[in-house]
């Protein structure tokens, strides 16, 4: 996690108003990857789901606290493996968030980066989006378009994660 010491929004110092630079940078990287992939309109809720899932992946995979633009390219393979279909991404997110929370608690300091990451995770888990039911068996009526056929309510992370994974591939 990128630490900015005693930076604050008013220039006076103190940790109470620390700027969450690591989270903002992870969100920026995720946003750029998704925009480059041009998979969804940036104003869509699906885009937000992809951005938040990808930002969590970027933020939580930075175990050395060295998020930097120079390392983005070298991290693409890590992010691809973390977001792959057969990986327990949601379990990994919960474990990393818990570890960061325990670390912040042990240091006795609140982390604005962690607070934003936890808020993004809550949104991804609690928000459901109507999506095509990929498990539905076609009834033999022929090919159906994306907007036709059965739909199911799906947690936002389950839609955002493959979107983020695809955006990394397209980068």
Secondary structure, DSSP 8 states (H G I E B T S, - for coil): ----TT--TTSS--GGG---HHHHHHHHHHHHHHHHHT-S-TTSHHHHHHHHHHHHHHHHH-TTS---GGGHHHHHHHHHHHHSTTS-HHHHHHHHHHHHHHHHHHHT---HHHHHHHHHHHHHHH-EEEEE-TT----SS----TTSS-EEEEEHHHHHHHHHHHHHHH-
